[in-house]
Amino acid sequence: MKFFSPSGKPSTGFWIGGILLVVLAASGYLLWRYRSGNPVTSEADLLAAAQANARGLALLEWFDEQYQGRPAADQAIEAFEEAVQRAPDWLAARINLGIALLNSRDADPQSKAEKLRRAAEVFHDVLARDPPNPYAHFCLGIWHFDRGEREQAYAHFRAVTEIDPQDAHAWYFRGRCTADEFESAEARQCFEKALQINPYLNAARHSLTQHASIAADRAAQERLLREFESLRQAEVEDIAAVSYTEMGKYATAIGLPPP
């Protein structure tokens, strides 16, 4: 491979070689940073964990579909389990496993209940390792919210708003879990904060229209309803629902490990 052309300028081979060196150096640095906290994990295991995690991410995108005759979400669980087994201290893989379990589409009620139990166990384990982890707090909030356990859910969503005050979904769900949801001043403040951060989060706008203080102001309520309908019809609204990709960034699987 020639690194310089007859004119003396760097050739294509020079640039390719340089890029490869940069990629290799960056990869080595990331592996060193990760292994410094986990010296027993080999490079081969880290690579296998990264590959399993990537496979899980792809499958989770099809969580509501069948892939090769099996639910994609269940195959994502298996992939993330492999990633955790290969790299036990990689929190991103544990979080992704919990998210996949939380979104299981298992048709067997007993089996699905077991997966949900495991999801909570995974997120509690993450919090034991990293107490201010917003992913674990948010997903535990969703876990309790979906079971109607609003008081427990509130504590986790409040934790997320304190860790990351700019997360609109956390403010919305915190408002939903506030005692006297459509009566309290705190709930209204939460919904307004969510809209301030993300004006397209229509669920927060809809909740505001049902709040007693807004319902008493006919003009304000009608304005919010017009905005809500306009965004809905234009199909530019952001969703807040207990479904994968609709719960916000802290309930969405993580692609890469932290450096």
MIDO-190664 format. One record per residue (C-alpha): residue number from 1; x, y, z; residue in three letters. Coordinates in nm, 4 decimals, always signed. Layout:
REM MIDO-190664
   drenti          X          Y          Z   gukol
      NUM          X          Y          Z     Ala
...
REM end
This chain:
REM MIDO-190664
   drenti          X          Y          Z   gukol
        1    +0.0000    +0.0000    +0.0000     Met
        2    +0.1439    +0.3379    -0.0990     Lys
        3    +0.1010    +0.6068    +0.1622     Phe
        4    +0.2075    +0.8963    -0.0613     Phe
        5    +0.1254    +0.9709    -0.4241     Ser
        6    +0.3939    +1.0783    -0.6753     Pro
        7    +0.2935    +1.4377    -0.6075     Ser
        8    +0.3933    +1.3964    -0.2445     Gly
        9    +0.0364    +1.4228    -0.1164     Lys
       10    -0.1052    +1.1597    +0.1233     Pro
       11    -0.2746    +0.8778    -0.0697     Ser
       12    -0.6063    +0.7055    +0.0036     Thr
       13    -0.4124    +0.4299    +0.1791     Gly
       14    -0.2628    +0.6879    +0.4129     Phe
       15    -0.6041    +0.8144    +0.5185     Trp
       16    -0.7495    +0.4639    +0.5565     Ile
       17    -0.4523    +0.3593    +0.7661     Gly
       18    -0.4863    +0.6695    +0.9804     Gly
       19    -0.8574    +0.6127    +1.0362     Ile
       20    -0.7947    +0.2496    +1.1322     Leu
       21    -0.5309    +0.3566    +1.3840     Leu
       22    -0.7685    +0.6098    +1.5388     Val
       23    -1.0489    +0.3516    +1.5619     Val
       24    -0.8164    +0.0930    +1.7160     Leu
       25    -0.6780    +0.3455    +1.9633     Ala
       26    -1.0261    +0.4610    +2.0643     Ala
       27    -1.1462    +0.1013    +2.1031     Ser
       28    -0.8441    +0.0150    +2.3124     Gly
       29    -0.8998    +0.3189    +2.5315     Tyr
       30    -1.2657    +0.2314    +2.5924     Leu
       31    -1.1752    -0.1271    +2.6730     Leu
       32    -0.9051    -0.0083    +2.9132     Trp
       33    -1.1446    +0.2333    +3.0831     Arg
       34    -1.4055    -0.0382    +3.1239     Tyr
       35    -1.1630    -0.3088    +3.2340     Arg
       36    -1.0050    -0.0794    +3.4933     Ser
       37    -1.3232    -0.1299    +3.6958     Gly
       38    -1.3695    -0.4914    +3.5912     Asn
       39    -1.0262    -0.6537    +3.5479     Pro
       40    -1.1629    -1.0092    +3.5171     Val
       41    -1.3634    -0.9362    +3.1996     Thr
       42    -1.1670    -1.0243    +2.8874     Ser
       43    -1.1698    -0.8346    +2.5606     Glu
       44    -1.3401    -1.1353    +2.4010     Ala
       45    -1.6200    -1.1237    +2.6578     Asp
       46    -1.6594    -0.7480    +2.6126     Leu
       47    -1.6856    -0.7900    +2.2373     Leu
       48    -1.9384    -1.0718    +2.2767     Ala
       49    -2.1359    -0.8584    +2.5244     Ala
       50    -2.1405    -0.5646    +2.2822     Ala
       51    -2.2579    -0.7916    +1.9998     Gln
       52    -2.5307    -0.9465    +2.2156     Ala
       53    -2.6422    -0.6003    +2.3262     Asn
       54    -2.6602    -0.4814    +1.9647     Ala
       55    -2.8655    -0.7887    +1.8743     Arg
       56    -3.1002    -0.7194    +2.1649     Gly
       57    -3.1430    -0.3573    +2.0565     Leu
       58    -3.2407    -0.4633    +1.7048     Ala
       59    -3.4892    -0.7201    +1.8336     Leu
       60    -3.6396    -0.4756    +2.0812     Leu
       61    -3.7251    -0.2411    +1.7958     Glu
       62    -3.9644    -0.5179    +1.6842     Trp
       63    -4.0852    -0.5903    +2.0378     Phe
       64    -4.4476    -0.6220    +1.9291     Asp
       65    -4.3729    -0.8529    +1.6347     Glu
       66    -4.2721    -1.2114    +1.5662     Gln
       67    -3.9196    -1.2837    +1.4442     Tyr
       68    -3.8473    -1.6290    +1.3008     Gln
       69    -4.1600    -1.7639    +1.4667     Gly
       70    -4.0916    -1.6268    +1.8142     Arg
       71    -4.1752    -1.2967    +1.9888     Pro
       72    -3.8940    -1.0513    +1.9176     Ala
       73    -3.9178    -0.9091    +2.2709     Ala
       74    -3.8448    -1.2504    +2.4231     Asp
       75    -3.5435    -1.2952    +2.1963     Gln
       76    -3.4244    -0.9504    +2.3031     Ala
       77    -3.4397    -1.0685    +2.6649     Ile
       78    -3.2153    -1.3635    +2.5782     Glu
       79    -2.9670    -1.1373    +2.3993     Ala
       80    -2.9422    -0.8953    +2.6919     Phe
       81    -2.9089    -1.1875    +2.9339     Glu
       82    -2.6053    -1.2974    +2.7347     Glu
       83    -2.4638    -0.9442    +2.7457     Ala
       84    -2.5028    -0.9341    +3.1252     Val
       85    -2.3467    -1.2782    +3.1602     Gln
       86    -2.0474    -1.1734    +2.9494     Arg
       87    -2.0010    -0.8342    +3.1189     Ala
       88    -2.1654    -0.8462    +3.4646     Pro
       89    -2.0586    -0.4936    +3.5623     Asp
       90    -2.1871    -0.3257    +3.2459     Trp
       91    -2.4900    -0.1377    +3.3778     Leu
       92    -2.6212    -0.0538    +3.0303     Ala
       93    -2.6712    -0.4240    +2.9583     Ala
       94    -2.8544    -0.4741    +3.2892     Arg
       95    -3.0781    -0.1760    +3.2221     Ile
       96    -3.1558    -0.3060    +2.8735     Asn
       97    -3.2415    -0.6476    +3.0170     Leu
       98    -3.4817    -0.4825    +3.2598     Gly
       99    -3.6421    -0.2777    +2.9821     Ile
      100    -3.6874    -0.5883    +2.7656     Ala
      101    -3.8458    -0.7761    +3.0573     Leu
      102    -4.0706    -0.4778    +3.1283     Leu
      103    -4.1938    -0.4854    +2.7679     Asn
      104    -4.2478    -0.8610    +2.7430     Ser
      105    -4.5325    -0.9650    +2.5158     Arg
      106    -4.5617    -1.3104    +2.6722     Asp
      107    -4.9122    -1.4481    +2.6112     Ala
      108    -4.8970    -1.6665    +2.9222     Asp
      109    -5.0120    -1.4487    +3.2184     Pro
      110    -4.8051    -1.6437    +3.4698     Gln
      111    -4.4911    -1.6280    +3.2566     Ser
      112    -4.5415    -1.2576    +3.1891     Lys
      113    -4.5890    -1.1890    +3.5612     Ala
      114    -4.2586    -1.3644    +3.6287     Glu
      115    -4.0847    -1.1494    +3.3665     Lys
      116    -4.2266    -0.8338    +3.5255     Leu
      117    -4.1072    -0.9525    +3.8659     Arg
      118    -3.7610    -1.0054    +3.7204     Arg
      119    -3.7702    -0.6587    +3.5623     Ala
      120    -3.8239    -0.4975    +3.9022     Ala
      121    -3.5466    -0.7137    +4.0468     Glu
      122    -3.3056    -0.6002    +3.7740     Val
      123    -3.3823    -0.2311    +3.8281     Phe
      124    -3.3441    -0.2624    +4.2054     His
      125    -3.0090    -0.4290    +4.1428     Asp
      126    -2.9041    -0.1363    +3.9217     Val
      127    -3.0025    +0.1102    +4.1962     Leu
      128    -2.7995    -0.0890    +4.4487     Ala
      129    -2.4975    -0.0441    +4.2208     Arg
      130    -2.5792    +0.3126    +4.1120     Asp
      131    -2.8369    +0.4839    +4.3421     Pro
      132    -2.8971    +0.7940    +4.1244     Pro
      133    -2.9497    +0.5963    +3.8030     Asn
      134    -3.2380    +0.7695    +3.6182     Pro
      135    -3.3133    +0.4686    +3.3962     Tyr
      136    -3.3720    +0.2387    +3.6929     Ala
      137    -3.5788    +0.4980    +3.8808     His
      138    -3.7920    +0.5805    +3.5777     Phe
      139    -3.8564    +0.2175    +3.4837     Cys
      140    -3.9467    +0.1276    +3.8421     Leu
      141    -4.1838    +0.4236    +3.8325     Gly
      142    -4.3453    +0.2787    +3.5196     Ile
      143    -4.3540    -0.0657    +3.6828     Trp
      144    -4.5495    +0.0666    +3.9828     His
      145    -4.7617    +0.3044    +3.7713     Phe
      146    -4.8813    +0.0208    +3.5493     Asp
      147    -4.9842    -0.1741    +3.8599     Arg
      148    -5.1818    +0.1197    +3.9981     Gly
      149    -4.9289    +0.1770    +4.2774     Glu
      150    -4.9138    +0.5531    +4.2332     Arg
      151    -4.7483    +0.6406    +4.5649     Glu
      152    -4.4504    +0.4127    +4.4997     Gln
      153    -4.4326    +0.5281    +4.1369     Ala
      154    -4.4348    +0.8934    +4.2457     Tyr
      155    -4.1182    +0.8481    +4.4537     Ala
      156    -3.9268    +0.7163    +4.1532     His
      157    -4.0544    +0.9777    +3.9063     Phe
      158    -3.9754    +1.2525    +4.1547     Arg
      159    -3.6221    +1.1133    +4.1833     Ala
      160    -3.5836    +1.1371    +3.8043     Val
      161    -3.7034    +1.4996    +3.7955     Thr
      162    -3.4426    +1.5793    +4.0601     Glu
      163    -3.1663    +1.3925    +3.8762     Ile
      164    -3.2625    +1.5313    +3.5338     Asp
      165    -3.4977    +1.8310    +3.5602     Pro
      166    -3.5165    +1.8512    +3.1799     Gln
      167    -3.6929    +1.5187    +3.1238     Asp
      168    -4.0490    +1.5987    +3.0167     Ala
      169    -4.1796    +1.2428    +3.0482     His
      170    -4.0654    +1.2222    +3.4103     Ala
      171    -4.2535    +1.5436    +3.4940     Trp
      172    -4.5644    +1.4145    +3.3179     Tyr
      173    -4.5677    +1.0808    +3.4999     Phe
      174    -4.4842    +1.2527    +3.8285     Arg
      175    -4.7933    +1.4683    +3.7790     Gly
      176    -5.0020    +1.1599    +3.7009     Arg
      177    -4.8892    +1.0006    +4.0271     Cys
      178    -4.9419    +1.3058    +4.2473     Thr
      179    -5.2089    +1.2661    +4.5124     Ala
      180    -5.5335    +1.4278    +4.3901     Asp
      181    -5.3971    +1.4300    +4.0357     Glu
      182    -5.6533    +1.6685    +3.8905     Phe
      183    -5.6863    +1.8843    +4.1997     Glu
      184    -5.3397    +1.9497    +4.3410     Ser
      185    -5.1230    +2.2488    +4.2548     Ala
      186    -4.8203    +2.0195    +4.2283     Glu
      187    -4.9809    +1.8079    +3.9563     Ala
      188    -5.0608    +2.1178    +3.7497     Arg
      189    -4.7041    +2.2418    +3.7932     Gln
      190    -4.5724    +1.9038    +3.6769     Cys
      191    -4.7856    +1.9040    +3.3616     Phe
      192    -4.6915    +2.2650    +3.2849     Glu
      193    -4.3229    +2.1865    +3.3389     Lys
      194    -4.3493    +1.8897    +3.1013     Ala
      195    -4.5015    +2.1141    +2.8326     Leu
      196    -4.2445    +2.3857    +2.8926     Gln
      197    -3.9684    +2.1326    +2.8224     Ile
      198    -4.1499    +1.9596    +2.5352     Asn
      199    -4.4468    +2.1491    +2.3861     Pro
      200    -4.5269    +1.8441    +2.1696     Tyr
      201    -4.5943    +1.6164    +2.4680     Leu
      202    -4.9688    +1.6124    +2.4135     Asn
      203    -5.0441    +1.3793    +2.7040     Ala
      204    -4.9377    +1.6536    +2.9452     Ala
      205    -5.1606    +1.9020    +2.7615     Arg
      206    -5.4548    +1.6617    +2.7840     His
      207    -5.4001    +1.6132    +3.1575     Ser
      208    -5.3936    +1.9898    +3.2036     Leu
      209    -5.7341    +2.0239    +3.0376     Thr
      210    -5.8760    +1.7899    +3.3035     Gln
      211    -5.7228    +1.9737    +3.5968     His
      212    -5.9835    +2.1478    +3.8109     Ala
      213    -5.8091    +2.4863    +3.7956     Ser
      214    -5.8058    +2.4755    +3.4141     Ile
      215    -6.1566    +2.3340    +3.3801     Ala
      216    -6.2783    +2.6357    +3.5769     Ala
      217    -6.1256    +2.8656    +3.3141     Asp
      218    -6.3235    +2.7907    +2.9986     Arg
      219    -6.1038    +3.0021    +2.7695     Ala
      220    -5.7813    +2.8375    +2.8909     Ala
      221    -5.9296    +2.4901    +2.8603     Gln
      222    -6.0552    +2.5527    +2.5047     Glu
      223    -5.7156    +2.6903    +2.3999     Arg
      224    -5.5406    +2.3781    +2.5308     Leu
      225    -5.7947    +2.1526    +2.3599     Leu
      226    -5.7416    +2.3322    +2.0276     Arg
      227    -5.3648    +2.2903    +2.0622     Glu
      228    -5.4098    +1.9242    +2.1543     Phe
      229    -5.6287    +1.8515    +1.8519     Glu
      230    -5.4043    +2.0486    +1.6166     Ser
      231    -5.0962    +1.8467    +1.7147     Leu
      232    -5.2889    +1.5209    +1.7008     Arg
      233    -5.4258    +1.5832    +1.3521     Gln
      234    -5.0866    +1.7017    +1.2259     Ala
      235    -4.9376    +1.3790    +1.3666     Glu
      236    -4.6478    +1.5652    +1.5272     Val
      237    -4.7359    +1.4961    +1.8890     Glu
      238    -4.5030    +1.3103    +2.1242     Asp
      239    -4.6657    +1.0205    +2.3051     Ile
      240    -4.6519    +0.9315    +2.6728     Ala
      241    -4.7851    +0.5799    +2.7230     Ala
      242    -4.6808    +0.2533    +2.8861     Val
      243    -4.5417    +0.1052    +2.5665     Ser
      244    -4.1872    +0.0753    +2.4355     Tyr
      245    -4.0638    +0.3914    +2.2558     Thr
      246    -4.3532    +0.5900    +2.4076     Glu
      247    -4.2332    +0.6164    +2.7680     Met
      248    -3.9464    +0.8565    +2.7100     Gly
      249    -3.5699    +0.8294    +2.6892     Lys
      250    -3.5222    +0.6658    +3.0294     Tyr
      251    -3.7315    +0.3661    +2.9279     Ala
      252    -3.5531    +0.3242    +2.5948     Thr
      253    -3.2669    +0.0762    +2.5631     Ala
      254    -2.9104    +0.2079    +2.5662     Ile
      255    -2.6930    +0.1508    +2.2610     Gly
      256    -2.3409    +0.2004    +2.3922     Leu
      257    -2.1624    +0.1587    +2.7268     Pro
      258    -2.0458    +0.4729    +2.9051     Pro
      259    -1.6723    +0.5517    +2.8609     Pro
REM end
